[in-house]
C-alpha cells in the first residue's frame, strides 16, 4: 500500500530515462536519423552512469 509513496532511487530514475530515450530514438530512426543518433548517444551516457552506480554498489 505504501509503495506508491516510496521515492525512487537514482538508479531507478536513470533506468526509466534510459528506456524512454531508447524508445524515442527508435521512433525517430524512421524519420530523422540525426536526431535518432543524438538520442542513442544520450542513452549511451545514461547507460554508463547506470553501470557506474551498479559497480559502486557491489
PDBQT receptor file of N, H, CA, C and O in Angstrom, charges set to zero:
ATOM      1  N   UNK A   1       0.819  -1.191   0.000  1.00  0.00    +0.000 N 
ATOM      2  CA  UNK A   1       0.000   0.000   0.000  1.00  0.00    +0.000 C 
ATOM      3  C   UNK A   1       0.860   1.252   0.000  1.00  0.00    +0.000 C 
ATOM      4  O   UNK A   1       0.566   2.214  -0.709  1.00  0.00    +0.000 OA
ATOM      5  N   UNK A   2       1.924   1.240   0.796  1.00  0.00    +0.000 N 
ATOM      6  H   UNK A   2       2.163   0.458   1.372  1.00  0.00    +0.000 HD
ATOM      7  CA  UNK A   2       2.747   2.424   0.902  1.00  0.00    +0.000 C 
ATOM      8  C   UNK A   2       3.853   2.483  -0.146  1.00  0.00    +0.000 C 
ATOM      9  O   UNK A   2       4.650   3.420  -0.142  1.00  0.00    +0.000 OA
ATOM     10  N   UNK A   3       3.916   1.516  -1.026  1.00  0.00    +0.000 N 
ATOM     11  H   UNK A   3       3.268   0.754  -1.029  1.00  0.00    +0.000 HD
ATOM     12  CA  UNK A   3       4.945   1.525  -2.057  1.00  0.00    +0.000 C 
ATOM     13  C   UNK A   3       4.764   2.684  -3.029  1.00  0.00    +0.000 C 
ATOM     14  O   UNK A   3       5.724   3.102  -3.676  1.00  0.00    +0.000 OA
ATOM     15  N   UNK A   4       3.550   3.204  -3.141  1.00  0.00    +0.000 N 
ATOM     16  H   UNK A   4       2.770   2.864  -2.616  1.00  0.00    +0.000 HD
ATOM     17  CA  UNK A   4       3.349   4.332  -4.038  1.00  0.00    +0.000 C 
ATOM     18  C   UNK A   4       3.953   5.618  -3.473  1.00  0.00    +0.000 C 
ATOM     19  O   UNK A   4       4.131   6.584  -4.215  1.00  0.00    +0.000 OA
ATOM     20  N   UNK A   5       4.270   5.650  -2.180  1.00  0.00    +0.000 N 
ATOM     21  H   UNK A   5       4.125   4.865  -1.577  1.00  0.00    +0.000 HD
ATOM     22  CA  UNK A   5       4.880   6.819  -1.570  1.00  0.00    +0.000 C 
ATOM     23  C   UNK A   5       6.402   6.707  -1.512  1.00  0.00    +0.000 C 
ATOM     24  O   UNK A   5       7.092   7.655  -1.136  1.00  0.00    +0.000 OA
ATOM     25  N   UNK A   6       6.905   5.552  -1.884  1.00  0.00    +0.000 N 
ATOM     26  H   UNK A   6       6.345   4.783  -2.189  1.00  0.00    +0.000 HD
ATOM     27  CA  UNK A   6       8.338   5.320  -1.838  1.00  0.00    +0.000 C 
ATOM     28  C   UNK A   6       9.025   6.156  -2.916  1.00  0.00    +0.000 C 
ATOM     29  O   UNK A   6       8.593   6.167  -4.068  1.00  0.00    +0.000 OA
ATOM     30  N   UNK A   7      10.088   6.850  -2.543  1.00  0.00    +0.000 N 
ATOM     31  H   UNK A   7      10.439   6.841  -1.607  1.00  0.00    +0.000 HD
ATOM     32  CA  UNK A   7      10.840   7.630  -3.512  1.00  0.00    +0.000 C 
ATOM     33  C   UNK A   7      11.716   6.702  -4.333  1.00  0.00    +0.000 C 
ATOM     34  O   UNK A   7      12.225   5.697  -3.836  1.00  0.00    +0.000 OA
ATOM     35  N   UNK A   8      11.879   7.055  -5.589  1.00  0.00    +0.000 N 
ATOM     36  H   UNK A   8      11.466   7.871  -5.993  1.00  0.00    +0.000 HD
ATOM     37  CA  UNK A   8      12.698   6.240  -6.476  1.00  0.00    +0.000 C 
ATOM     38  C   UNK A   8      14.168   6.570  -6.252  1.00  0.00    +0.000 C 
ATOM     39  O   UNK A   8      14.539   7.717  -6.000  1.00  0.00    +0.000 OA
ATOM     40  N   UNK A   9      14.975   5.555  -6.347  1.00  0.00    +0.000 N 
ATOM     41  H   UNK A   9      14.675   4.623  -6.551  1.00  0.00    +0.000 HD
ATOM     42  CA  UNK A   9      16.413   5.760  -6.217  1.00  0.00    +0.000 C 
ATOM     43  C   UNK A   9      16.946   6.378  -7.505  1.00  0.00    +0.000 C 
ATOM     44  O   UNK A   9      16.258   6.404  -8.526  1.00  0.00    +0.000 OA
ATOM     45  N   UNK A  10      18.163   6.868  -7.444  1.00  0.00    +0.000 N 
ATOM     46  H   UNK A  10      18.722   6.846  -6.615  1.00  0.00    +0.000 HD
ATOM     47  CA  UNK A  10      18.777   7.462  -8.629  1.00  0.00    +0.000 C 
ATOM     48  C   UNK A  10      18.909   6.419  -9.734  1.00  0.00    +0.000 C 
ATOM     49  O   UNK A  10      18.734   6.730 -10.912  1.00  0.00    +0.000 OA
ATOM     50  N   UNK A  11      19.216   5.185  -9.353  1.00  0.00    +0.000 N 
ATOM     51  H   UNK A  11      19.358   4.931  -8.396  1.00  0.00    +0.000 HD
ATOM     52  CA  UNK A  11      19.350   4.110 -10.326  1.00  0.00    +0.000 C 
ATOM     53  C   UNK A  11      18.031   3.868 -11.050  1.00  0.00    +0.000 C 
ATOM     54  O   UNK A  11      18.018   3.722 -12.273  1.00  0.00    +0.000 OA
ATOM     55  N   UNK A  12      16.924   3.823 -10.318  1.00  0.00    +0.000 N 
ATOM     56  H   UNK A  12      16.934   3.942  -9.325  1.00  0.00    +0.000 HD
ATOM     57  CA  UNK A  12      15.611   3.611 -10.938  1.00  0.00    +0.000 C 
ATOM     58  C   UNK A  12      15.252   4.758 -11.881  1.00  0.00    +0.000 C 
ATOM     59  O   UNK A  12      14.691   4.531 -12.953  1.00  0.00    +0.000 OA
ATOM     60  N   UNK A  13      15.573   5.979 -11.485  1.00  0.00    +0.000 N 
ATOM     61  H   UNK A  13      16.028   6.164 -10.614  1.00  0.00    +0.000 HD
ATOM     62  CA  UNK A  13      15.291   7.133 -12.332  1.00  0.00    +0.000 C 
ATOM     63  C   UNK A  13      16.097   7.065 -13.622  1.00  0.00    +0.000 C 
ATOM     64  O   UNK A  13      15.580   7.345 -14.703  1.00  0.00    +0.000 OA
ATOM     65  N   UNK A  14      17.363   6.690 -13.500  1.00  0.00    +0.000 N 
ATOM     66  H   UNK A  14      17.783   6.462 -12.622  1.00  0.00    +0.000 HD
ATOM     67  CA  UNK A  14      18.214   6.595 -14.684  1.00  0.00    +0.000 C 
ATOM     68  C   UNK A  14      17.744   5.480 -15.612  1.00  0.00    +0.000 C 
ATOM     69  O   UNK A  14      17.781   5.633 -16.833  1.00  0.00    +0.000 OA
ATOM     70  N   UNK A  15      17.306   4.367 -15.045  1.00  0.00    +0.000 N 
ATOM     71  H   UNK A  15      17.277   4.242 -14.054  1.00  0.00    +0.000 HD
ATOM     72  CA  UNK A  15      16.823   3.268 -15.872  1.00  0.00    +0.000 C 
ATOM     73  C   UNK A  15      15.571   3.658 -16.640  1.00  0.00    +0.000 C 
ATOM     74  O   UNK A  15      15.415   3.279 -17.801  1.00  0.00    +0.000 OA
ATOM     75  N   UNK A  16      14.684   4.405 -16.014  1.00  0.00    +0.000 N 
ATOM     76  H   UNK A  16      14.811   4.713 -15.071  1.00  0.00    +0.000 HD
ATOM     77  CA  UNK A  16      13.484   4.881 -16.705  1.00  0.00    +0.000 C 
ATOM     78  C   UNK A  16      13.849   5.868 -17.814  1.00  0.00    +0.000 C 
ATOM     79  O   UNK A  16      13.290   5.817 -18.909  1.00  0.00    +0.000 OA
ATOM     80  N   UNK A  17      14.785   6.759 -17.523  1.00  0.00    +0.000 N 
ATOM     81  H   UNK A  17      15.239   6.800 -16.633  1.00  0.00    +0.000 HD
ATOM     82  CA  UNK A  17      15.215   7.733 -18.522  1.00  0.00    +0.000 C 
ATOM     83  C   UNK A  17      15.870   7.029 -19.703  1.00  0.00    +0.000 C 
ATOM     84  O   UNK A  17      15.641   7.399 -20.855  1.00  0.00    +0.000 OA
ATOM     85  N   UNK A  18      16.683   6.017 -19.419  1.00  0.00    +0.000 N 
ATOM     86  H   UNK A  18      16.869   5.717 -18.484  1.00  0.00    +0.000 HD
ATOM     87  CA  UNK A  18      17.339   5.247 -20.480  1.00  0.00    +0.000 C 
ATOM     88  C   UNK A  18      16.292   4.583 -21.368  1.00  0.00    +0.000 C 
ATOM     89  O   UNK A  18      16.386   4.644 -22.594  1.00  0.00    +0.000 OA
ATOM     90  N   UNK A  19      15.307   3.957 -20.757  1.00  0.00    +0.000 N 
ATOM     91  H   UNK A  19      15.231   3.908 -19.761  1.00  0.00    +0.000 HD
ATOM     92  CA  UNK A  19      14.259   3.277 -21.518  1.00  0.00    +0.000 C 
ATOM     93  C   UNK A  19      13.500   4.268 -22.400  1.00  0.00    +0.000 C 
ATOM     94  O   UNK A  19      13.228   3.988 -23.568  1.00  0.00    +0.000 OA
ATOM     95  N   UNK A  20      13.163   5.425 -21.834  1.00  0.00    +0.000 N 
ATOM     96  H   UNK A  20      13.384   5.652 -20.886  1.00  0.00    +0.000 HD
ATOM     97  CA  UNK A  20      12.433   6.450 -22.586  1.00  0.00    +0.000 C 
ATOM     98  C   UNK A  20      13.254   6.953 -23.774  1.00  0.00    +0.000 C 
ATOM     99  O   UNK A  20      12.722   7.123 -24.871  1.00  0.00    +0.000 OA
ATOM    100  N   UNK A  21      14.555   7.190 -23.554  1.00  0.00    +0.000 N 
ATOM    101  H   UNK A  21      14.987   7.052 -22.663  1.00  0.00    +0.000 HD
ATOM    102  CA  UNK A  21      15.419   7.666 -24.626  1.00  0.00    +0.000 C 
ATOM    103  C   UNK A  21      15.552   6.637 -25.745  1.00  0.00    +0.000 C 
ATOM    104  O   UNK A  21      15.558   6.995 -26.923  1.00  0.00    +0.000 OA
ATOM    105  N   UNK A  22      15.658   5.375 -25.382  1.00  0.00    +0.000 N 
ATOM    106  H   UNK A  22      15.653   5.084 -24.425  1.00  0.00    +0.000 HD
ATOM    107  CA  UNK A  22      15.776   4.333 -26.392  1.00  0.00    +0.000 C 
ATOM    108  C   UNK A  22      14.499   4.224 -27.218  1.00  0.00    +0.000 C 
ATOM    109  O   UNK A  22      14.563   4.005 -28.427  1.00  0.00    +0.000 OA
ATOM    110  N   UNK A  23      13.351   4.374 -26.583  1.00  0.00    +0.000 N 
ATOM    111  H   UNK A  23      13.299   4.552 -25.601  1.00  0.00    +0.000 HD
ATOM    112  CA  UNK A  23      12.086   4.351 -27.320  1.00  0.00    +0.000 C 
ATOM    113  C   UNK A  23      11.989   5.534 -28.270  1.00  0.00    +0.000 C 
ATOM    114  O   UNK A  23      11.564   5.379 -29.415  1.00  0.00    +0.000 OA
ATOM    115  N   UNK A  24      12.381   6.718 -27.800  1.00  0.00    +0.000 N 
ATOM    116  H   UNK A  24      12.725   6.843 -26.870  1.00  0.00    +0.000 HD
ATOM    117  CA  UNK A  24      12.349   7.902 -28.650  1.00  0.00    +0.000 C 
ATOM    118  C   UNK A  24      13.301   7.745 -29.826  1.00  0.00    +0.000 C 
ATOM    119  O   UNK A  24      12.960   8.094 -30.956  1.00  0.00    +0.000 OA
ATOM    120  N   UNK A  25      14.492   7.221 -29.563  1.00  0.00    +0.000 N 
ATOM    121  H   UNK A  25      14.769   6.937 -28.645  1.00  0.00    +0.000 HD
ATOM    122  CA  UNK A  25      15.475   7.027 -30.626  1.00  0.00    +0.000 C 
ATOM    123  C   UNK A  25      14.946   6.058 -31.676  1.00  0.00    +0.000 C 
ATOM    124  O   UNK A  25      15.144   6.272 -32.872  1.00  0.00    +0.000 OA
ATOM    125  N   UNK A  26      14.282   5.008 -31.244  1.00  0.00    +0.000 N 
ATOM    126  H   UNK A  26      14.122   4.835 -30.272  1.00  0.00    +0.000 HD
ATOM    127  CA  UNK A  26      13.719   4.037 -32.178  1.00  0.00    +0.000 C 
ATOM    128  C   UNK A  26      12.659   4.689 -33.060  1.00  0.00    +0.000 C 
ATOM    129  O   UNK A  26      12.636   4.478 -34.273  1.00  0.00    +0.000 OA
ATOM    130  N   UNK A  27      11.789   5.474 -32.452  1.00  0.00    +0.000 N 
ATOM    131  H   UNK A  27      11.808   5.646 -31.467  1.00  0.00    +0.000 HD
ATOM    132  CA  UNK A  27      10.736   6.137 -33.222  1.00  0.00    +0.000 C 
ATOM    133  C   UNK A  27      11.326   7.134 -34.223  1.00  0.00    +0.000 C 
ATOM    134  O   UNK A  27      10.846   7.256 -35.350  1.00  0.00    +0.000 OA
ATOM    135  N   UNK A  28      12.372   7.842 -33.797  1.00  0.00    +0.000 N 
ATOM    136  H   UNK A  28      12.762   7.743 -32.881  1.00  0.00    +0.000 HD
ATOM    137  CA  UNK A  28      12.995   8.825 -34.679  1.00  0.00    +0.000 C 
ATOM    138  C   UNK A  28      13.811   8.177 -35.794  1.00  0.00    +0.000 C 
ATOM    139  O   UNK A  28      14.087   8.819 -36.808  1.00  0.00    +0.000 OA
ATOM    140  N   UNK A  29      14.195   6.931 -35.622  1.00  0.00    +0.000 N 
ATOM    141  H   UNK A  29      13.971   6.410 -34.799  1.00  0.00    +0.000 HD
ATOM    142  CA  UNK A  29      15.071   6.283 -36.596  1.00  0.00    +0.000 C 
ATOM    143  C   UNK A  29      14.437   6.180 -37.988  1.00  0.00    +0.000 C 
ATOM    144  O   UNK A  29      15.148   6.075 -38.987  1.00  0.00    +0.000 OA
ATOM    145  N   UNK A  30      13.123   6.210 -38.052  1.00  0.00    +0.000 N 
ATOM    146  H   UNK A  30      12.545   6.296 -37.241  1.00  0.00    +0.000 HD
ATOM    147  CA  UNK A  30      12.467   6.115 -39.357  1.00  0.00    +0.000 C 
ATOM    148  C   UNK A  30      12.291   7.468 -40.027  1.00  0.00    +0.000 C 
ATOM    149  O   UNK A  30      12.092   7.534 -41.240  1.00  0.00    +0.000 OA
ATOM    150  N   UNK A  31      12.361   8.546 -39.258  1.00  0.00    +0.000 N 
ATOM    151  H   UNK A  31      12.523   8.493 -38.273  1.00  0.00    +0.000 HD
ATOM    152  CA  UNK A  31      12.088   9.857 -39.841  1.00  0.00    +0.000 C 
ATOM    153  C   UNK A  31      13.278  10.819 -39.816  1.00  0.00    +0.000 C 
ATOM    154  O   UNK A  31      13.472  11.591 -40.755  1.00  0.00    +0.000 OA
ATOM    155  N   UNK A  32      14.071  10.774 -38.747  1.00  0.00    +0.000 N 
ATOM    156  H   UNK A  32      13.913  10.147 -37.984  1.00  0.00    +0.000 HD
ATOM    157  CA  UNK A  32      15.153  11.742 -38.605  1.00  0.00    +0.000 C 
ATOM    158  C   UNK A  32      16.368  11.028 -37.999  1.00  0.00    +0.000 C 
ATOM    159  O   UNK A  32      16.482  10.883 -36.782  1.00  0.00    +0.000 OA
ATOM    160  N   UNK A  33      17.255  10.594 -38.868  1.00  0.00    +0.000 N 
ATOM    161  H   UNK A  33      17.163  10.712 -39.856  1.00  0.00    +0.000 HD
ATOM    162  CA  UNK A  33      18.384   9.777 -38.422  1.00  0.00    +0.000 C 
ATOM    163  C   UNK A  33      19.329  10.546 -37.501  1.00  0.00    +0.000 C 
ATOM    164  O   UNK A  33      19.854   9.966 -36.551  1.00  0.00    +0.000 OA
ATOM    165  N   UNK A  34      19.558  11.829 -37.756  1.00  0.00    +0.000 N 
ATOM    166  H   UNK A  34      19.132  12.300 -38.528  1.00  0.00    +0.000 HD
ATOM    167  CA  UNK A  34      20.471  12.617 -36.910  1.00  0.00    +0.000 C 
ATOM    168  C   UNK A  34      19.922  12.752 -35.496  1.00  0.00    +0.000 C 
ATOM    169  O   UNK A  34      20.669  12.621 -34.527  1.00  0.00    +0.000 OA
ATOM    170  N   UNK A  35      18.642  13.008 -35.372  1.00  0.00    +0.000 N 
ATOM    171  H   UNK A  35      18.035  13.114 -36.159  1.00  0.00    +0.000 HD
ATOM    172  CA  UNK A  35      18.028  13.128 -34.048  1.00  0.00    +0.000 C 
ATOM    173  C   UNK A  35      18.048  11.776 -33.338  1.00  0.00    +0.000 C 
ATOM    174  O   UNK A  35      18.256  11.704 -32.127  1.00  0.00    +0.000 OA
ATOM    175  N   UNK A  36      17.832  10.722 -34.095  1.00  0.00    +0.000 N 
ATOM    176  H   UNK A  36      17.663  10.781 -35.079  1.00  0.00    +0.000 HD
ATOM    177  CA  UNK A  36      17.879   9.382 -33.522  1.00  0.00    +0.000 C 
ATOM    178  C   UNK A  36      19.271   9.075 -32.974  1.00  0.00    +0.000 C 
ATOM    179  O   UNK A  36      19.406   8.544 -31.872  1.00  0.00    +0.000 OA
ATOM    180  N   UNK A  37      20.304   9.411 -33.745  1.00  0.00    +0.000 N 
ATOM    181  H   UNK A  37      20.195   9.842 -34.641  1.00  0.00    +0.000 HD
ATOM    182  CA  UNK A  37      21.678   9.179 -33.290  1.00  0.00    +0.000 C 
ATOM    183  C   UNK A  37      21.986   9.981 -32.030  1.00  0.00    +0.000 C 
ATOM    184  O   UNK A  37      22.695   9.501 -31.144  1.00  0.00    +0.000 OA
ATOM    185  N   UNK A  38      21.462  11.187 -31.947  1.00  0.00    +0.000 N 
ATOM    186  H   UNK A  38      20.886  11.576 -32.666  1.00  0.00    +0.000 HD
ATOM    187  CA  UNK A  38      21.680  12.014 -30.762  1.00  0.00    +0.000 C 
ATOM    188  C   UNK A  38      21.018  11.379 -29.532  1.00  0.00    +0.000 C 
ATOM    189  O   UNK A  38      21.589  11.387 -28.441  1.00  0.00    +0.000 OA
ATOM    190  N   UNK A  39      19.821  10.835 -29.713  1.00  0.00    +0.000 N 
ATOM    191  H   UNK A  39      19.357  10.828 -30.599  1.00  0.00    +0.000 HD
ATOM    192  CA  UNK A  39      19.127  10.163 -28.605  1.00  0.00    +0.000 C 
ATOM    193  C   UNK A  39      19.879   8.913 -28.171  1.00  0.00    +0.000 C 
ATOM    194  O   UNK A  39      19.983   8.630 -26.977  1.00  0.00    +0.000 OA
ATOM    195  N   UNK A  40      20.411   8.154 -29.153  1.00  0.00    +0.000 N 
ATOM    196  H   UNK A  40      20.327   8.384 -30.123  1.00  0.00    +0.000 HD
ATOM    197  CA  UNK A  40      21.193   6.967 -28.809  1.00  0.00    +0.000 C 
ATOM    198  C   UNK A  40      22.451   7.353 -28.034  1.00  0.00    +0.000 C 
ATOM    199  O   UNK A  40      22.839   6.660 -27.093  1.00  0.00    +0.000 OA
ATOM    200  N   UNK A  41      23.089   8.456 -28.428  1.00  0.00    +0.000 N 
ATOM    201  H   UNK A  41      22.774   9.018 -29.193  1.00  0.00    +0.000 HD
ATOM    202  CA  UNK A  41      24.292   8.908 -27.727  1.00  0.00    +0.000 C 
ATOM    203  C   UNK A  41      23.964   9.316 -26.297  1.00  0.00    +0.000 C 
ATOM    204  O   UNK A  41      24.710   9.010 -25.367  1.00  0.00    +0.000 OA
ATOM    205  N   UNK A  42      22.849  10.005 -26.132  1.00  0.00    +0.000 N 
ATOM    206  H   UNK A  42      22.243  10.254 -26.887  1.00  0.00    +0.000 HD
ATOM    207  CA  UNK A  42      22.417  10.405 -24.791  1.00  0.00    +0.000 C 
ATOM    208  C   UNK A  42      22.088   9.173 -23.942  1.00  0.00    +0.000 C 
ATOM    209  O   UNK A  42      22.422   9.119 -22.759  1.00  0.00    +0.000 OA
ATOM    210  N   UNK A  43      21.439   8.203 -24.550  1.00  0.00    +0.000 N 
ATOM    211  H   UNK A  43      21.168   8.248 -25.512  1.00  0.00    +0.000 HD
ATOM    212  CA  UNK A  43      21.106   6.960 -23.842  1.00  0.00    +0.000 C 
ATOM    213  C   UNK A  43      22.376   6.204 -23.462  1.00  0.00    +0.000 C 
ATOM    214  O   UNK A  43      22.427   5.572 -22.406  1.00  0.00    +0.000 OA
ATOM    215  N   UNK A  44      23.392   6.263 -24.306  1.00  0.00    +0.000 N 
ATOM    216  H   UNK A  44      23.350   6.776 -25.163  1.00  0.00    +0.000 HD
ATOM    217  CA  UNK A  44      24.659   5.599 -24.003  1.00  0.00    +0.000 C 
ATOM    218  C   UNK A  44      25.323   6.227 -22.783  1.00  0.00    +0.000 C 
ATOM    219  O   UNK A  44      25.891   5.517 -21.954  1.00  0.00    +0.000 OA
ATOM    220  N   UNK A  45      25.257   7.538 -22.666  1.00  0.00    +0.000 N 
ATOM    221  H   UNK A  45      24.795   8.115 -23.340  1.00  0.00    +0.000 HD
ATOM    222  CA  UNK A  45      25.810   8.220 -21.489  1.00  0.00    +0.000 C 
ATOM    223  C   UNK A  45      25.065   7.797 -20.221  1.00  0.00    +0.000 C 
ATOM    224  O   UNK A  45      25.681   7.570 -19.179  1.00  0.00    +0.000 OA
ATOM    225  N   UNK A  46      23.749   7.694 -20.314  1.00  0.00    +0.000 N 
ATOM    226  H   UNK A  46      23.248   7.879 -21.160  1.00  0.00    +0.000 HD
ATOM    227  CA  UNK A  46      22.941   7.248 -19.176  1.00  0.00    +0.000 C 
ATOM    228  C   UNK A  46      23.324   5.809 -18.809  1.00  0.00    +0.000 C 
ATOM    229  O   UNK A  46      23.429   5.468 -17.631  1.00  0.00    +0.000 OA
ATOM    230  N   UNK A  47      23.529   4.979 -19.823  1.00  0.00    +0.000 N 
ATOM    231  H   UNK A  47      23.444   5.257 -20.780  1.00  0.00    +0.000 HD
ATOM    232  CA  UNK A  47      23.920   3.589 -19.586  1.00  0.00    +0.000 C 
ATOM    233  C   UNK A  47      25.241   3.515 -18.828  1.00  0.00    +0.000 C 
ATOM    234  O   UNK A  47      25.396   2.691 -17.927  1.00  0.00    +0.000 OA
ATOM    235  N   UNK A  48      26.174   4.357 -19.184  1.00  0.00    +0.000 N 
ATOM    236  H   UNK A  48      26.048   5.026 -19.917  1.00  0.00    +0.000 HD
ATOM    237  CA  UNK A  48      27.466   4.384 -18.492  1.00  0.00    +0.000 C 
ATOM    238  C   UNK A  48      27.300   4.793 -17.033  1.00  0.00    +0.000 C 
ATOM    239  O   UNK A  48      27.957   4.240 -16.150  1.00  0.00    +0.000 OA
ATOM    240  N   UNK A  49      26.427   5.754 -16.782  1.00  0.00    +0.000 N 
ATOM    241  H   UNK A  49      25.893   6.203 -17.498  1.00  0.00    +0.000 HD
ATOM    242  CA  UNK A  49      26.165   6.177 -15.404  1.00  0.00    +0.000 C 
ATOM    243  C   UNK A  49      25.502   5.062 -14.599  1.00  0.00    +0.000 C 
ATOM    244  O   UNK A  49      25.810   4.872 -13.422  1.00  0.00    +0.000 OA
ATOM    245  N   UNK A  50      24.586   4.322 -15.241  1.00  0.00    +0.000 N 
ATOM    246  H   UNK A  50      24.336   4.477 -16.196  1.00  0.00    +0.000 HD
ATOM    247  CA  UNK A  50      23.927   3.198 -14.577  1.00  0.00    +0.000 C 
ATOM    248  C   UNK A  50      24.958   2.143 -14.192  1.00  0.00    +0.000 C 
ATOM    249  O   UNK A  50      24.946   1.633 -13.072  1.00  0.00    +0.000 OA
ATOM    250  N   UNK A  51      25.842   1.822 -15.119  1.00  0.00    +0.000 N 
ATOM    251  H   UNK A  51      25.852   2.236 -16.029  1.00  0.00    +0.000 HD
ATOM    252  CA  UNK A  51      26.877   0.827 -14.833  1.00  0.00    +0.000 C 
ATOM    253  C   UNK A  51      27.798   1.280 -13.704  1.00  0.00    +0.000 C 
ATOM    254  O   UNK A  51      28.194   0.473 -12.864  1.00  0.00    +0.000 OA
ATOM    255  N   UNK A  52      28.139   2.566 -13.681  1.00  0.00    +0.000 N 
ATOM    256  H   UNK A  52      27.817   3.222 -14.363  1.00  0.00    +0.000 HD
ATOM    257  CA  UNK A  52      28.993   3.088 -12.624  1.00  0.00    +0.000 C 
ATOM    258  C   UNK A  52      28.325   2.956 -11.264  1.00  0.00    +0.000 C 
ATOM    259  O   UNK A  52      28.978   2.598 -10.284  1.00  0.00    +0.000 OA
ATOM    260  N   UNK A  53      27.034   3.241 -11.198  1.00  0.00    +0.000 N 
ATOM    261  H   UNK A  53      26.503   3.531 -11.994  1.00  0.00    +0.000 HD
ATOM    262  CA  UNK A  53      26.292   3.121  -9.947  1.00  0.00    +0.000 C 
ATOM    263  C   UNK A  53      26.223   1.660  -9.516  1.00  0.00    +0.000 C 
ATOM    264  O   UNK A  53      26.404   1.352  -8.338  1.00  0.00    +0.000 OA
ATOM    265  N   UNK A  54      25.963   0.757 -10.465  1.00  0.00    +0.000 N 
ATOM    266  H   UNK A  54      25.817   1.007 -11.422  1.00  0.00    +0.000 HD
ATOM    267  CA  UNK A  54      25.895  -0.661 -10.136  1.00  0.00    +0.000 C 
ATOM    268  C   UNK A  54      27.242  -1.176  -9.615  1.00  0.00    +0.000 C 
ATOM    269  O   UNK A  54      27.292  -1.948  -8.657  1.00  0.00    +0.000 OA
ATOM    270  N   UNK A  55      28.328  -0.742 -10.254  1.00  0.00    +0.000 N 
ATOM    271  H   UNK A  55      28.288  -0.116 -11.032  1.00  0.00    +0.000 HD
ATOM    272  CA  UNK A  55      29.654  -1.175  -9.818  1.00  0.00    +0.000 C 
ATOM    273  C   UNK A  55      30.004  -0.609  -8.446  1.00  0.00    +0.000 C 
ATOM    274  O   UNK A  55      30.693  -1.250  -7.652  1.00  0.00    +0.000 OA
ATOM    275  N   UNK A  56      29.529   0.575  -8.185  1.00  0.00    +0.000 N 
ATOM    276  H   UNK A  56      28.969   1.096  -8.830  1.00  0.00    +0.000 HD
ATOM    277  CA  UNK A  56      29.787   1.221  -6.890  1.00  0.00    +0.000 C 
ATOM    278  C   UNK A  56      29.067   0.486  -5.755  1.00  0.00    +0.000 C 
ATOM    279  O   UNK A  56      29.579   0.392  -4.640  1.00  0.00    +0.000 OA
ATOM    280  N   UNK A  57      27.874  -0.030  -6.055  1.00  0.00    +0.000 N 
ATOM    281  H   UNK A  57      27.458   0.047  -6.961  1.00  0.00    +0.000 HD
ATOM    282  CA  UNK A  57      27.068  -0.727  -5.058  1.00  0.00    +0.000 C 
ATOM    283  C   UNK A  57      27.667  -2.098  -4.721  1.00  0.00    +0.000 C 
ATOM    284  O   UNK A  57      27.511  -2.585  -3.601  1.00  0.00    +0.000 OA
ATOM    285  N   UNK A  58      28.336  -2.706  -5.670  1.00  0.00    +0.000 N 
ATOM    286  H   UNK A  58      28.462  -2.311  -6.579  1.00  0.00    +0.000 HD
ATOM    287  CA  UNK A  58      28.910  -4.055  -5.430  1.00  0.00    +0.000 C 
ATOM    288  C   UNK A  58      30.181  -3.992  -4.698  1.00  0.00    +0.000 C 
ATOM    289  O   UNK A  58      30.785  -5.028  -4.420  1.00  0.00    +0.000 OA
TER     290      UNK A  58
